[in-house]
Amino acid sequence: MAKIQVYKTKMMNACGLNKKSEPEVNRLDQAFAFPEERKECEVYIRGKTAQLNHLMRTVMSNKQSTA
C-alpha cells in the first residue's frame, strides 16, 4: 500500500510539473520567425537558447526532486 501511495505522489508531482511548464513549452513550440539582419538573428537565437536552457534546468531539477 505504501508503494502505491509513493507512486501516486510521484504521478501528481509529474502532472504538476507539466502544468507549470506548459506556458514555456507552448512559447518554444511556436514556429521560429528569424529576423533578417544578422545581429538581430544572433540576439533572437541567444534568447531562444536561453528559454530552452531554462526549461531544461527546470525539468531536470523537478525530476531530481521527485525521484
CHARMM internal coordinates of N, CA and C (Angstrom, degrees):
IC EDIT
DIST 1 N 1 CA 1.4473
DIST 1 CA 1 C 1.5256
ANGL 1 N 1 CA 1 C 110.92
DIST 1 C 2 N 1.3231
ANGL 1 CA 1 C 2 N 116.66
DIHE 1 N 1 CA 1 C 2 N -37.15
DIST 2 N 2 CA 1.4607
ANGL 1 C 2 N 2 CA 120.21
DIHE 1 CA 1 C 2 N 2 CA -179.98
DIST 2 CA 2 C 1.5289
ANGL 2 N 2 CA 2 C 110.59
DIHE 1 C 2 N 2 CA 2 C -65.55
DIST 2 C 3 N 1.3386
ANGL 2 CA 2 C 3 N 116.96
DIHE 2 N 2 CA 2 C 3 N -36.33
DIST 3 N 3 CA 1.4652
ANGL 2 C 3 N 3 CA 120.35
DIHE 2 CA 2 C 3 N 3 CA 179.07
DIST 3 CA 3 C 1.5233
ANGL 3 N 3 CA 3 C 110.82
DIHE 2 C 3 N 3 CA 3 C -64.19
DIST 3 C 4 N 1.3179
ANGL 3 CA 3 C 4 N 116.11
DIHE 3 N 3 CA 3 C 4 N -37.56
DIST 4 N 4 CA 1.4631
ANGL 3 C 4 N 4 CA 120.26
DIHE 3 CA 3 C 4 N 4 CA 178.35
DIST 4 CA 4 C 1.5222
ANGL 4 N 4 CA 4 C 110.13
DIHE 3 C 4 N 4 CA 4 C -64.48
DIST 4 C 5 N 1.3154
ANGL 4 CA 4 C 5 N 117.13
DIHE 4 N 4 CA 4 C 5 N -41.82
DIST 5 N 5 CA 1.4637
ANGL 4 C 5 N 5 CA 120.88
DIHE 4 CA 4 C 5 N 5 CA 179.36
DIST 5 CA 5 C 1.5307
ANGL 5 N 5 CA 5 C 110.92
DIHE 4 C 5 N 5 CA 5 C -64.48
DIST 5 C 6 N 1.3248
ANGL 5 CA 5 C 6 N 116.96
DIHE 5 N 5 CA 5 C 6 N -41.00
DIST 6 N 6 CA 1.4696
ANGL 5 C 6 N 6 CA 120.80
DIHE 5 CA 5 C 6 N 6 CA 177.83
DIST 6 CA 6 C 1.5222
ANGL 6 N 6 CA 6 C 109.73
DIHE 5 C 6 N 6 CA 6 C -62.72
DIST 6 C 7 N 1.3204
ANGL 6 CA 6 C 7 N 116.94
DIHE 6 N 6 CA 6 C 7 N -45.07
DIST 7 N 7 CA 1.4628
ANGL 6 C 7 N 7 CA 121.53
DIHE 6 CA 6 C 7 N 7 CA 178.94
DIST 7 CA 7 C 1.5258
ANGL 7 N 7 CA 7 C 110.63
DIHE 6 C 7 N 7 CA 7 C -61.36
DIST 7 C 8 N 1.3269
ANGL 7 CA 7 C 8 N 116.49
DIHE 7 N 7 CA 7 C 8 N -44.56
DIST 8 N 8 CA 1.4645
ANGL 7 C 8 N 8 CA 121.66
DIHE 7 CA 7 C 8 N 8 CA 179.74
DIST 8 CA 8 C 1.5298
ANGL 8 N 8 CA 8 C 110.38
DIHE 7 C 8 N 8 CA 8 C -60.91
DIST 8 C 9 N 1.3117
ANGL 8 CA 8 C 9 N 117.20
DIHE 8 N 8 CA 8 C 9 N -42.02
DIST 9 N 9 CA 1.4639
ANGL 8 C 9 N 9 CA 121.60
DIHE 8 CA 8 C 9 N 9 CA 178.70
DIST 9 CA 9 C 1.5215
ANGL 9 N 9 CA 9 C 110.85
DIHE 8 C 9 N 9 CA 9 C -63.83
DIST 9 C 10 N 1.3304
ANGL 9 CA 9 C 10 N 117.05
DIHE 9 N 9 CA 9 C 10 N -43.32
DIST 10 N 10 CA 1.4668
ANGL 9 C 10 N 10 CA 120.60
DIHE 9 CA 9 C 10 N 10 CA 178.53
DIST 10 CA 10 C 1.5271
ANGL 10 N 10 CA 10 C 111.01
DIHE 9 C 10 N 10 CA 10 C -62.39
DIST 10 C 11 N 1.3127
ANGL 10 CA 10 C 11 N 117.14
DIHE 10 N 10 CA 10 C 11 N -40.55
DIST 11 N 11 CA 1.4639
ANGL 10 C 11 N 11 CA 121.25
DIHE 10 CA 10 C 11 N 11 CA 178.95
DIST 11 CA 11 C 1.5257
ANGL 11 N 11 CA 11 C 110.76
DIHE 10 C 11 N 11 CA 11 C -64.68
DIST 11 C 12 N 1.3213
ANGL 11 CA 11 C 12 N 116.82
DIHE 11 N 11 CA 11 C 12 N -42.81
DIST 12 N 12 CA 1.4649
ANGL 11 C 12 N 12 CA 120.59
DIHE 11 CA 11 C 12 N 12 CA 179.11
DIST 12 CA 12 C 1.5278
ANGL 12 N 12 CA 12 C 110.15
DIHE 11 C 12 N 12 CA 12 C -63.54
DIST 12 C 13 N 1.3231
ANGL 12 CA 12 C 13 N 117.22
DIHE 12 N 12 CA 12 C 13 N -41.40
DIST 13 N 13 CA 1.4645
ANGL 12 C 13 N 13 CA 120.96
DIHE 12 CA 12 C 13 N 13 CA 178.52
DIST 13 CA 13 C 1.5271
ANGL 13 N 13 CA 13 C 111.00
DIHE 12 C 13 N 13 CA 13 C -64.19
DIST 13 C 14 N 1.3240
ANGL 13 CA 13 C 14 N 116.83
DIHE 13 N 13 CA 13 C 14 N -41.31
DIST 14 N 14 CA 1.4666
ANGL 13 C 14 N 14 CA 120.67
DIHE 13 CA 13 C 14 N 14 CA 179.45
DIST 14 CA 14 C 1.5258
ANGL 14 N 14 CA 14 C 110.79
DIHE 13 C 14 N 14 CA 14 C -64.81
DIST 14 C 15 N 1.3198
ANGL 14 CA 14 C 15 N 116.69
DIHE 14 N 14 CA 14 C 15 N -41.26
DIST 15 N 15 CA 1.4673
ANGL 14 C 15 N 15 CA 120.10
DIHE 14 CA 14 C 15 N 15 CA 178.15
DIST 15 CA 15 C 1.5226
ANGL 15 N 15 CA 15 C 110.49
DIHE 14 C 15 N 15 CA 15 C -64.63
DIST 15 C 16 N 1.3109
ANGL 15 CA 15 C 16 N 116.80
DIHE 15 N 15 CA 15 C 16 N -40.00
DIST 16 N 16 CA 1.4622
ANGL 15 C 16 N 16 CA 120.86
DIHE 15 CA 15 C 16 N 16 CA 177.51
DIST 16 CA 16 C 1.5134
ANGL 16 N 16 CA 16 C 111.44
DIHE 15 C 16 N 16 CA 16 C -62.62
DIST 16 C 17 N 1.3277
ANGL 16 CA 16 C 17 N 116.49
DIHE 16 N 16 CA 16 C 17 N -40.51
DIST 17 N 17 CA 1.4646
ANGL 16 C 17 N 17 CA 120.87
DIHE 16 CA 16 C 17 N 17 CA 178.00
DIST 17 CA 17 C 1.5206
ANGL 17 N 17 CA 17 C 110.26
DIHE 16 C 17 N 17 CA 17 C -63.01
DIST 17 C 18 N 1.3295
ANGL 17 CA 17 C 18 N 116.96
DIHE 17 N 17 CA 17 C 18 N -43.52
DIST 18 N 18 CA 1.4614
ANGL 17 C 18 N 18 CA 120.30
DIHE 17 CA 17 C 18 N 18 CA 179.80
DIST 18 CA 18 C 1.5201
ANGL 18 N 18 CA 18 C 111.23
DIHE 17 C 18 N 18 CA 18 C -60.74
DIST 18 C 19 N 1.3224
ANGL 18 CA 18 C 19 N 116.93
DIHE 18 N 18 CA 18 C 19 N -44.60
DIST 19 N 19 CA 1.4607
ANGL 18 C 19 N 19 CA 120.34
DIHE 18 CA 18 C 19 N 19 CA -179.45
DIST 19 CA 19 C 1.5207
ANGL 19 N 19 CA 19 C 110.96
DIHE 18 C 19 N 19 CA 19 C -67.27
DIST 19 C 20 N 1.3237
ANGL 19 CA 19 C 20 N 116.73
DIHE 19 N 19 CA 19 C 20 N -38.17
DIST 20 N 20 CA 1.4621
ANGL 19 C 20 N 20 CA 121.22
DIHE 19 CA 19 C 20 N 20 CA -179.16
DIST 20 CA 20 C 1.5267
ANGL 20 N 20 CA 20 C 110.97
DIHE 19 C 20 N 20 CA 20 C -67.49
DIST 20 C 21 N 1.3152
ANGL 20 CA 20 C 21 N 117.64
DIHE 20 N 20 CA 20 C 21 N -36.68
DIST 21 N 21 CA 1.4681
ANGL 20 C 21 N 21 CA 122.37
DIHE 20 CA 20 C 21 N 21 CA -176.65
DIST 21 CA 21 C 1.5255
ANGL 21 N 21 CA 21 C 113.06
DIHE 20 C 21 N 21 CA 21 C -88.70
DIST 21 C 22 N 1.3109
ANGL 21 CA 21 C 22 N 117.45
DIHE 21 N 21 CA 21 C 22 N -6.72
DIST 22 N 22 CA 1.4642
ANGL 21 C 22 N 22 CA 120.66
DIHE 21 CA 21 C 22 N 22 CA -174.43
DIST 22 CA 22 C 1.5350
ANGL 22 N 22 CA 22 C 113.97
DIHE 21 C 22 N 22 CA 22 C -56.31
DIST 22 C 23 N 1.3406
ANGL 22 CA 22 C 23 N 120.17
DIHE 22 N 22 CA 22 C 23 N -44.69
DIST 23 N 23 CA 1.4718
ANGL 22 C 23 N 23 CA 118.36
DIHE 22 CA 22 C 23 N 23 CA 179.28
DIST 23 CA 23 C 1.5328
ANGL 23 N 23 CA 23 C 113.01
DIHE 22 C 23 N 23 CA 23 C -60.48
DIST 23 C 24 N 1.3266
ANGL 23 CA 23 C 24 N 117.03
DIHE 23 N 23 CA 23 C 24 N -39.45
DIST 24 N 24 CA 1.4675
ANGL 23 C 24 N 24 CA 120.28
DIHE 23 CA 23 C 24 N 24 CA 178.94
DIST 24 CA 24 C 1.5249
ANGL 24 N 24 CA 24 C 110.89
DIHE 23 C 24 N 24 CA 24 C -66.04
DIST 24 C 25 N 1.3187
ANGL 24 CA 24 C 25 N 116.50
DIHE 24 N 24 CA 24 C 25 N -42.26
DIST 25 N 25 CA 1.4644
ANGL 24 C 25 N 25 CA 120.73
DIHE 24 CA 24 C 25 N 25 CA 179.50
DIST 25 CA 25 C 1.5267
ANGL 25 N 25 CA 25 C 109.68
DIHE 24 C 25 N 25 CA 25 C -63.69
DIST 25 C 26 N 1.3238
ANGL 25 CA 25 C 26 N 117.07
DIHE 25 N 25 CA 25 C 26 N -42.91
DIST 26 N 26 CA 1.4627
ANGL 25 C 26 N 26 CA 120.44
DIHE 25 CA 25 C 26 N 26 CA 179.71
DIST 26 CA 26 C 1.5254
ANGL 26 N 26 CA 26 C 111.44
DIHE 25 C 26 N 26 CA 26 C -62.93
DIST 26 C 27 N 1.3272
ANGL 26 CA 26 C 27 N 116.70
DIHE 26 N 26 CA 26 C 27 N -38.93
DIST 27 N 27 CA 1.4650
ANGL 26 C 27 N 27 CA 120.30
DIHE 26 CA 26 C 27 N 27 CA 178.21
DIST 27 CA 27 C 1.5285
ANGL 27 N 27 CA 27 C 110.62
DIHE 26 C 27 N 27 CA 27 C -62.36
DIST 27 C 28 N 1.3189
ANGL 27 CA 27 C 28 N 116.49
DIHE 27 N 27 CA 27 C 28 N -42.55
DIST 28 N 28 CA 1.4656
ANGL 27 C 28 N 28 CA 120.26
DIHE 27 CA 27 C 28 N 28 CA -179.83
DIST 28 CA 28 C 1.5255
ANGL 28 N 28 CA 28 C 112.30
DIHE 27 C 28 N 28 CA 28 C -75.36
DIST 28 C 29 N 1.3326
ANGL 28 CA 28 C 29 N 116.71
DIHE 28 N 28 CA 28 C 29 N -22.16
DIST 29 N 29 CA 1.4600
ANGL 28 C 29 N 29 CA 120.98
DIHE 28 CA 28 C 29 N 29 CA -177.49
DIST 29 CA 29 C 1.5316
ANGL 29 N 29 CA 29 C 112.07
DIHE 28 C 29 N 29 CA 29 C -76.20
DIST 29 C 30 N 1.3277
ANGL 29 CA 29 C 30 N 116.62
DIHE 29 N 29 CA 29 C 30 N -18.87
DIST 30 N 30 CA 1.4630
ANGL 29 C 30 N 30 CA 119.90
DIHE 29 CA 29 C 30 N 30 CA 179.98
DIST 30 CA 30 C 1.5280
ANGL 30 N 30 CA 30 C 109.55
DIHE 29 C 30 N 30 CA 30 C -68.68
DIST 30 C 31 N 1.3145
ANGL 30 CA 30 C 31 N 114.65
DIHE 30 N 30 CA 30 C 31 N 150.09
DIST 31 N 31 CA 1.4706
ANGL 30 C 31 N 31 CA 119.34
DIHE 30 CA 30 C 31 N 31 CA -179.82
DIST 31 CA 31 C 1.5256
ANGL 31 N 31 CA 31 C 110.09
DIHE 30 C 31 N 31 CA 31 C -61.05
DIST 31 C 32 N 1.3109
ANGL 31 CA 31 C 32 N 115.35
DIHE 31 N 31 CA 31 C 32 N 139.31
DIST 32 N 32 CA 1.4635
ANGL 31 C 32 N 32 CA 120.09
DIHE 31 CA 31 C 32 N 32 CA 178.65
DIST 32 CA 32 C 1.5322
ANGL 32 N 32 CA 32 C 109.02
DIHE 31 C 32 N 32 CA 32 C -75.32
DIST 32 C 33 N 1.3108
ANGL 32 CA 32 C 33 N 115.60
DIHE 32 N 32 CA 32 C 33 N 136.60
DIST 33 N 33 CA 1.4636
ANGL 32 C 33 N 33 CA 121.80
DIHE 32 CA 32 C 33 N 33 CA 176.92
DIST 33 CA 33 C 1.5232
ANGL 33 N 33 CA 33 C 107.32
DIHE 32 C 33 N 33 CA 33 C -117.55
DIST 33 C 34 N 1.3202
ANGL 33 CA 33 C 34 N 115.62
DIHE 33 N 33 CA 33 C 34 N 88.43
DIST 34 N 34 CA 1.4574
ANGL 33 C 34 N 34 CA 120.20
DIHE 33 CA 33 C 34 N 34 CA -175.60
DIST 34 CA 34 C 1.5287
ANGL 34 N 34 CA 34 C 110.91
DIHE 33 C 34 N 34 CA 34 C -70.78
DIST 34 C 35 N 1.3325
ANGL 34 CA 34 C 35 N 116.70
DIHE 34 N 34 CA 34 C 35 N 134.32
DIST 35 N 35 CA 1.4666
ANGL 34 C 35 N 35 CA 120.45
DIHE 34 CA 34 C 35 N 35 CA 175.68
DIST 35 CA 35 C 1.5341
ANGL 35 N 35 CA 35 C 110.85
DIHE 34 C 35 N 35 CA 35 C -66.54
DIST 35 C 36 N 1.3123
ANGL 35 CA 35 C 36 N 115.69
DIHE 35 N 35 CA 35 C 36 N 162.47
DIST 36 N 36 CA 1.4684
ANGL 35 C 36 N 36 CA 121.22
DIHE 35 CA 35 C 36 N 36 CA -178.14
DIST 36 CA 36 C 1.5249
ANGL 36 N 36 CA 36 C 112.49
DIHE 35 C 36 N 36 CA 36 C -78.02
DIST 36 C 37 N 1.3130
ANGL 36 CA 36 C 37 N 116.65
DIHE 36 N 36 CA 36 C 37 N -40.47
DIST 37 N 37 CA 1.4626
ANGL 36 C 37 N 37 CA 120.74
DIHE 36 CA 36 C 37 N 37 CA -175.87
DIST 37 CA 37 C 1.5246
ANGL 37 N 37 CA 37 C 111.09
DIHE 36 C 37 N 37 CA 37 C -77.55
DIST 37 C 38 N 1.3164
ANGL 37 CA 37 C 38 N 115.51
DIHE 37 N 37 CA 37 C 38 N 144.02
DIST 38 N 38 CA 1.4664
ANGL 37 C 38 N 38 CA 120.98
DIHE 37 CA 37 C 38 N 38 CA -176.56
DIST 38 CA 38 C 1.5306
ANGL 38 N 38 CA 38 C 112.26
DIHE 37 C 38 N 38 CA 38 C -59.71
DIST 38 C 39 N 1.3272
ANGL 38 CA 38 C 39 N 117.46
DIHE 38 N 38 CA 38 C 39 N -48.42
DIST 39 N 39 CA 1.4679
ANGL 38 C 39 N 39 CA 120.30
DIHE 38 CA 38 C 39 N 39 CA -177.30
DIST 39 CA 39 C 1.5247
ANGL 39 N 39 CA 39 C 110.91
DIHE 38 C 39 N 39 CA 39 C -63.89
DIST 39 C 40 N 1.3277
ANGL 39 CA 39 C 40 N 116.82
DIHE 39 N 39 CA 39 C 40 N -42.10
DIST 40 N 40 CA 1.4639
ANGL 39 C 40 N 40 CA 120.58
DIHE 39 CA 39 C 40 N 40 CA 177.87
DIST 40 CA 40 C 1.5259
ANGL 40 N 40 CA 40 C 110.33
DIHE 39 C 40 N 40 CA 40 C -63.73
DIST 40 C 41 N 1.3110
ANGL 40 CA 40 C 41 N 115.96
DIHE 40 N 40 CA 40 C 41 N -38.28
DIST 41 N 41 CA 1.4635
ANGL 40 C 41 N 41 CA 121.29
DIHE 40 CA 40 C 41 N 41 CA 179.36
DIST 41 CA 41 C 1.5309
ANGL 41 N 41 CA 41 C 110.54
DIHE 40 C 41 N 41 CA 41 C -65.23
DIST 41 C 42 N 1.3240
ANGL 41 CA 41 C 42 N 116.84
DIHE 41 N 41 CA 41 C 42 N -41.74
DIST 42 N 42 CA 1.4634
ANGL 41 C 42 N 42 CA 120.54
DIHE 41 CA 41 C 42 N 42 CA 178.41
DIST 42 CA 42 C 1.5234
ANGL 42 N 42 CA 42 C 111.07
DIHE 41 C 42 N 42 CA 42 C -63.29
DIST 42 C 43 N 1.3225
ANGL 42 CA 42 C 43 N 116.73
DIHE 42 N 42 CA 42 C 43 N -41.85
DIST 43 N 43 CA 1.4677
ANGL 42 C 43 N 43 CA 121.17
DIHE 42 CA 42 C 43 N 43 CA 177.96
DIST 43 CA 43 C 1.5314
ANGL 43 N 43 CA 43 C 109.69
DIHE 42 C 43 N 43 CA 43 C -63.88
DIST 43 C 44 N 1.3174
ANGL 43 CA 43 C 44 N 116.06
DIHE 43 N 43 CA 43 C 44 N -42.80
DIST 44 N 44 CA 1.4650
ANGL 43 C 44 N 44 CA 121.41
DIHE 43 CA 43 C 44 N 44 CA 179.48
DIST 44 CA 44 C 1.5302
ANGL 44 N 44 CA 44 C 110.80
DIHE 43 C 44 N 44 CA 44 C -60.79
DIST 44 C 45 N 1.3216
ANGL 44 CA 44 C 45 N 116.52
DIHE 44 N 44 CA 44 C 45 N -45.96
DIST 45 N 45 CA 1.4710
ANGL 44 C 45 N 45 CA 121.18
DIHE 44 CA 44 C 45 N 45 CA -179.61
DIST 45 CA 45 C 1.5239
ANGL 45 N 45 CA 45 C 110.71
DIHE 44 C 45 N 45 CA 45 C -64.54
DIST 45 C 46 N 1.3349
ANGL 45 CA 45 C 46 N 117.27
DIHE 45 N 45 CA 45 C 46 N -41.56
DIST 46 N 46 CA 1.4726
ANGL 45 C 46 N 46 CA 119.98
DIHE 45 CA 45 C 46 N 46 CA 177.21
DIST 46 CA 46 C 1.5254
ANGL 46 N 46 CA 46 C 110.82
DIHE 45 C 46 N 46 CA 46 C -60.98
DIST 46 C 47 N 1.3264
ANGL 46 CA 46 C 47 N 116.53
DIHE 46 N 46 CA 46 C 47 N -41.39
DIST 47 N 47 CA 1.4622
ANGL 46 C 47 N 47 CA 120.36
DIHE 46 CA 46 C 47 N 47 CA 179.15
DIST 47 CA 47 C 1.5205
ANGL 47 N 47 CA 47 C 112.22
DIHE 46 C 47 N 47 CA 47 C -63.58
DIST 47 C 48 N 1.3217
ANGL 47 CA 47 C 48 N 116.87
DIHE 47 N 47 CA 47 C 48 N -46.32
DIST 48 N 48 CA 1.4697
ANGL 47 C 48 N 48 CA 120.81
DIHE 47 CA 47 C 48 N 48 CA 179.28
DIST 48 CA 48 C 1.5263
ANGL 48 N 48 CA 48 C 111.01
DIHE 47 C 48 N 48 CA 48 C -65.19
DIST 48 C 49 N 1.3246
ANGL 48 CA 48 C 49 N 116.36
DIHE 48 N 48 CA 48 C 49 N -38.52
DIST 49 N 49 CA 1.4651
ANGL 48 C 49 N 49 CA 120.14
DIHE 48 CA 48 C 49 N 49 CA 177.62
DIST 49 CA 49 C 1.5215
ANGL 49 N 49 CA 49 C 110.46
DIHE 48 C 49 N 49 CA 49 C -63.80
DIST 49 C 50 N 1.3217
ANGL 49 CA 49 C 50 N 117.08
DIHE 49 N 49 CA 49 C 50 N -40.96
DIST 50 N 50 CA 1.4661
ANGL 49 C 50 N 50 CA 121.08
DIHE 49 CA 49 C 50 N 50 CA 178.31
DIST 50 CA 50 C 1.5268
ANGL 50 N 50 CA 50 C 110.80
DIHE 49 C 50 N 50 CA 50 C -63.85
DIST 50 C 51 N 1.3318
ANGL 50 CA 50 C 51 N 117.30
DIHE 50 N 50 CA 50 C 51 N -41.43
DIST 51 N 51 CA 1.4680
ANGL 50 C 51 N 51 CA 120.58
DIHE 50 CA 50 C 51 N 51 CA 177.75
DIST 51 CA 51 C 1.5271
ANGL 51 N 51 CA 51 C 110.69
DIHE 50 C 51 N 51 CA 51 C -61.30
DIST 51 C 52 N 1.3137
ANGL 51 CA 51 C 52 N 116.48
DIHE 51 N 51 CA 51 C 52 N -44.94
DIST 52 N 52 CA 1.4626
ANGL 51 C 52 N 52 CA 121.19
DIHE 51 CA 51 C 52 N 52 CA -179.82
DIST 52 CA 52 C 1.5238
ANGL 52 N 52 CA 52 C 111.03
DIHE 51 C 52 N 52 CA 52 C -64.65
DIST 52 C 53 N 1.3274
ANGL 52 CA 52 C 53 N 117.08
DIHE 52 N 52 CA 52 C 53 N -43.26
DIST 53 N 53 CA 1.4670
ANGL 52 C 53 N 53 CA 120.61
DIHE 52 CA 52 C 53 N 53 CA 178.46
DIST 53 CA 53 C 1.5203
ANGL 53 N 53 CA 53 C 111.44
DIHE 52 C 53 N 53 CA 53 C -62.37
DIST 53 C 54 N 1.3234
ANGL 53 CA 53 C 54 N 116.79
DIHE 53 N 53 CA 53 C 54 N -40.24
DIST 54 N 54 CA 1.4669
ANGL 53 C 54 N 54 CA 120.49
DIHE 53 CA 53 C 54 N 54 CA 178.56
DIST 54 CA 54 C 1.5253
ANGL 54 N 54 CA 54 C 110.57
DIHE 53 C 54 N 54 CA 54 C -62.85
DIST 54 C 55 N 1.3206
ANGL 54 CA 54 C 55 N 116.44
DIHE 54 N 54 CA 54 C 55 N -44.81
DIST 55 N 55 CA 1.4638
ANGL 54 C 55 N 55 CA 120.45
DIHE 54 CA 54 C 55 N 55 CA 178.78
DIST 55 CA 55 C 1.5227
ANGL 55 N 55 CA 55 C 110.82
DIHE 54 C 55 N 55 CA 55 C -62.58
DIST 55 C 56 N 1.3305
ANGL 55 CA 55 C 56 N 117.22
DIHE 55 N 55 CA 55 C 56 N -42.35
DIST 56 N 56 CA 1.4663
ANGL 55 C 56 N 56 CA 120.42
DIHE 55 CA 55 C 56 N 56 CA 179.42
DIST 56 CA 56 C 1.5269
ANGL 56 N 56 CA 56 C 111.22
DIHE 55 C 56 N 56 CA 56 C -63.40
DIST 56 C 57 N 1.3374
ANGL 56 CA 56 C 57 N 117.15
DIHE 56 N 56 CA 56 C 57 N -42.85
DIST 57 N 57 CA 1.4700
ANGL 56 C 57 N 57 CA 119.94
DIHE 56 CA 56 C 57 N 57 CA 178.80
DIST 57 CA 57 C 1.5225
ANGL 57 N 57 CA 57 C 110.87
DIHE 56 C 57 N 57 CA 57 C -63.89
DIST 57 C 58 N 1.3228
ANGL 57 CA 57 C 58 N 116.84
DIHE 57 N 57 CA 57 C 58 N -40.39
DIST 58 N 58 CA 1.4629
ANGL 57 C 58 N 58 CA 120.89
DIHE 57 CA 57 C 58 N 58 CA 179.29
DIST 58 CA 58 C 1.5205
ANGL 58 N 58 CA 58 C 110.80
DIHE 57 C 58 N 58 CA 58 C -62.57
DIST 58 C 59 N 1.3271
ANGL 58 CA 58 C 59 N 116.58
DIHE 58 N 58 CA 58 C 59 N -46.94
DIST 59 N 59 CA 1.4646
ANGL 58 C 59 N 59 CA 120.89
DIHE 58 CA 58 C 59 N 59 CA -179.25
DIST 59 CA 59 C 1.5264
ANGL 59 N 59 CA 59 C 110.50
DIHE 58 C 59 N 59 CA 59 C -63.68
DIST 59 C 60 N 1.3231
ANGL 59 CA 59 C 60 N 117.01
DIHE 59 N 59 CA 59 C 60 N -46.07
DIST 60 N 60 CA 1.4685
ANGL 59 C 60 N 60 CA 120.28
DIHE 59 CA 59 C 60 N 60 CA -179.15
DIST 60 CA 60 C 1.5273
ANGL 60 N 60 CA 60 C 111.20
DIHE 59 C 60 N 60 CA 60 C -63.94
DIST 60 C 61 N 1.3129
ANGL 60 CA 60 C 61 N 117.10
DIHE 60 N 60 CA 60 C 61 N -40.67
DIST 61 N 61 CA 1.4596
ANGL 60 C 61 N 61 CA 121.02
DIHE 60 CA 60 C 61 N 61 CA 179.37
DIST 61 CA 61 C 1.5239
ANGL 61 N 61 CA 61 C 110.85
DIHE 60 C 61 N 61 CA 61 C -63.60
DIST 61 C 62 N 1.3269
ANGL 61 CA 61 C 62 N 115.91
DIHE 61 N 61 CA 61 C 62 N -45.72
DIST 62 N 62 CA 1.4622
ANGL 61 C 62 N 62 CA 119.46
DIHE 61 CA 61 C 62 N 62 CA 179.90
DIST 62 CA 62 C 1.5202
ANGL 62 N 62 CA 62 C 111.64
DIHE 61 C 62 N 62 CA 62 C -69.85
DIST 62 C 63 N 1.3103
ANGL 62 CA 62 C 63 N 116.91
DIHE 62 N 62 CA 62 C 63 N -33.32
DIST 63 N 63 CA 1.4659
ANGL 62 C 63 N 63 CA 120.39
DIHE 62 CA 62 C 63 N 63 CA 177.76
DIST 63 CA 63 C 1.5252
ANGL 63 N 63 CA 63 C 110.18
DIHE 62 C 63 N 63 CA 63 C -63.82
DIST 63 C 64 N 1.3371
ANGL 63 CA 63 C 64 N 116.58
DIHE 63 N 63 CA 63 C 64 N -41.84
DIST 64 N 64 CA 1.4609
ANGL 63 C 64 N 64 CA 120.35
DIHE 63 CA 63 C 64 N 64 CA -179.85
DIST 64 CA 64 C 1.5266
ANGL 64 N 64 CA 64 C 111.23
DIHE 63 C 64 N 64 CA 64 C -68.20
DIST 64 C 65 N 1.3236
ANGL 64 CA 64 C 65 N 116.87
DIHE 64 N 64 CA 64 C 65 N -35.33
DIST 65 N 65 CA 1.4616
ANGL 64 C 65 N 65 CA 119.03
DIHE 64 CA 64 C 65 N 65 CA -177.81
DIST 65 CA 65 C 1.5254
ANGL 65 N 65 CA 65 C 112.03
DIHE 64 C 65 N 65 CA 65 C -75.55
DIST 65 C 66 N 1.3483
ANGL 65 CA 65 C 66 N 117.56
DIHE 65 N 65 CA 65 C 66 N -20.08
DIST 66 N 66 CA 1.4639
ANGL 65 C 66 N 66 CA 119.78
DIHE 65 CA 65 C 66 N 66 CA 178.59
DIST 66 CA 66 C 1.5190
ANGL 66 N 66 CA 66 C 112.19
DIHE 65 C 66 N 66 CA 66 C -96.49
DIST 66 C 67 N 1.3163
ANGL 66 CA 66 C 67 N 117.57
DIHE 66 N 66 CA 66 C 67 N -7.62
DIST 67 N 67 CA 1.4766
ANGL 66 C 67 N 67 CA 120.34
DIHE 66 CA 66 C 67 N 67 CA -177.72
DIST 67 CA 67 C 1.5120
ANGL 67 N 67 CA 67 C 111.70
DIHE 66 C 67 N 67 CA 67 C -76.84
END
COOR INIT
IC SEED 1 N 1 CA 1 C
IC BUILD
